Amino acid sequence: MWMNEDIKIVQGEAVDVMGQMADASVDLIIADPPYNLGKDYGNNHDQMGFDAYLSFTRAWLGQAHRILREDGTLYVFMGVRFVSYLYDILDRELEMHFNSWICWHYTQGLGRKKGFSPRHDDILMFTKSSRFQFHLDAVRVPQKYYRARNNMRGANPGDVWQFSHVHYCNTNRQPHPTQKPEGLMARMVLASSQKGNLVVDPFVGSGTSARVCQQLGRRCIGIEMNPSFVAACHERLSAPFAGFDSIDERMRRIPNDLNDAAVRDKYLKNHSRWFLAHHNDALAQFENDVTDKYGDSVDSVDSGNFGNFSDVKK
Ligand SMILES: C[S@@+](CC[C@H](N)C(=O)[O-])C[C@H]1O[C@@H](n2cnc3c(N)ncnc32)[C@H](O)[C@@H]1O
């Protein structure tokens, strides 16, 4: 087991480890189980019979439901083969409350010659009751246009989330076959928990959710049965942090028609704080894009701040 005060990675089997946790003790569960597609996870094989996979799914979901607080939220990643069965278990067997069916559009992948190339995974979001936390302001995306009637704090990101896979050339790429993007996980953590809350990931893999929780000030217990992935989590959690490894491209979007100098100046500073928090590496490009779009006019109305975002980067 690797642990510090707030982040624990437990080596073990998800049903067994969750079985030792107290009832109604967890605020948020993010689960990215094996999809039963034959992936090689080293010491465990992602290929069960159809009924065996459903029994396994029922077993871990039963524990997840038991340990979730009454106001808690559950997100489950799933491939297309089993997502309808998963929905049925959550909805009819566990009687959880449906909230969102999120489509993770990952933009690139294997091509098919007969049929459409797969480009998405599904993520089901259910809550344990009708009383749950949801922090919309923490996950808004920039508006396309400045309009007085628009909420310039940003728009709801919707239920189609575009994040590319963490490619092999990404400096944060881990030795794991199905590593998920940190930006994607961060959206769930930010929307459905607050600082100090406890998040459980029963299939933590390379530790994406644990890394995100570490950076966002949540407590986390990640469970993983392969000891070499546990070791990889340990290294990842000890590495310096330079920003999440993935971003929803809309976060870089600078609204058109920010023609009023005072509004523009305020908005641009807030943009760095709101949308590019935890993406320090995106700030330089943002400054360039702002200069391209508004450079001349901003210079003429603001003598000091434009081009200097240092006071709003933190
Ligand atoms: C889809 S991957 C998770 C990837 C992770 N979200 C990430 O970003 O790296 C599923 C993981 O669950 C682990 N696993 C499979 N069956 C398990 C079980 N019964 N209990 C705990 N871990 C399990 C596998 O070793 C694998 O690392």
Ligand as a Chemical Component Dictionary entry (heavy atoms), coordinates in Angstrom:
data_LIG
# 
_chem_comp.id                   LIG 
_chem_comp.type                 NON-POLYMER 
_chem_comp.pdbx_formal_charge   0 
_chem_comp.three_letter_code    LIG 
# 
loop_
_chem_comp_atom.comp_id 
_chem_comp_atom.atom_id 
_chem_comp_atom.alt_atom_id 
_chem_comp_atom.type_symbol 
_chem_comp_atom.charge 
_chem_comp_atom.model_Cartn_x 
_chem_comp_atom.model_Cartn_y 
_chem_comp_atom.model_Cartn_z 
_chem_comp_atom.pdbx_ordinal 
LIG C1  C1  C 0  -9.582  0.408  -17.197 1  
LIG S1  S1  S 1  -8.235  0.199  -16.125 2  
LIG C2  C2  C 0  -8.221  1.691  -15.161 3  
LIG C3  C3  C 0  -7.396  2.786  -15.774 4  
LIG C4  C4  C 0  -7.316  4.043  -14.924 5  
LIG N1  N1  N 0  -8.575  4.759  -14.900 6  
LIG C5  C5  C 0  -6.216  4.955  -15.413 7  
LIG O1  O1  O 0  -6.482  6.115  -15.798 8  
LIG O2  O2  O -1 -5.069  4.512  -15.427 9  
LIG C6  C6  C 0  -8.812  -1.005 -15.024 10 
LIG C7  C7  C 0  -7.810  -1.423 -13.968 11 
LIG O3  O3  O 0  -8.471  -2.276 -13.030 12 
LIG C8  C8  C 0  -7.570  -3.280 -12.582 13 
LIG N2  N2  N 0  -8.436  -4.394 -12.114 14 
LIG C9  C9  C 0  -9.064  -5.324 -12.870 15 
LIG N3  N3  N 0  -9.864  -6.101 -12.098 16 
LIG C10 C10 C 0  -9.741  -5.622 -10.842 17 
LIG C11 C11 C 0  -10.333 -5.975 -9.595  18 
LIG N4  N4  N 0  -11.231 -6.963 -9.517  19 
LIG N5  N5  N 0  -9.974  -5.284 -8.495  20 
LIG C12 C12 C 0  -9.075  -4.262 -8.574  21 
LIG N6  N6  N 0  -8.478  -3.881 -9.716  22 
LIG C13 C13 C 0  -8.821  -4.548 -10.832 23 
LIG C14 C14 C 0  -6.714  -3.594 -13.791 24 
LIG O4  O4  O 0  -5.461  -4.117 -13.410 25 
LIG C15 C15 C 0  -6.614  -2.212 -14.454 26 
LIG O5  O5  O 0  -5.435  -1.548 -14.063 27 
# 
loop_
_chem_comp_bond.comp_id 
_chem_comp_bond.atom_id_1 
_chem_comp_bond.atom_id_2 
_chem_comp_bond.value_order 
_chem_comp_bond.pdbx_ordinal 
LIG C1  S1  SING 1  
LIG S1  C2  SING 2  
LIG S1  C6  SING 3  
LIG C2  C3  SING 4  
LIG C3  C4  SING 5  
LIG C4  N1  SING 6  
LIG C4  C5  SING 7  
LIG C5  O1  DOUB 8  
LIG C5  O2  SING 9  
LIG C6  C7  SING 10 
LIG C7  O3  SING 11 
LIG C7  C15 SING 12 
LIG O3  C8  SING 13 
LIG C8  N2  SING 14 
LIG C8  C14 SING 15 
LIG N2  C9  SING 16 
LIG N2  C13 SING 17 
LIG C9  N3  DOUB 18 
LIG N3  C10 SING 19 
LIG C10 C11 SING 20 
LIG C10 C13 DOUB 21 
LIG C11 N4  SING 22 
LIG C11 N5  DOUB 23 
LIG N5  C12 SING 24 
LIG C12 N6  DOUB 25 
LIG N6  C13 SING 26 
LIG C14 O4  SING 27 
LIG C14 C15 SING 28 
LIG C15 O5  SING 29 
# 
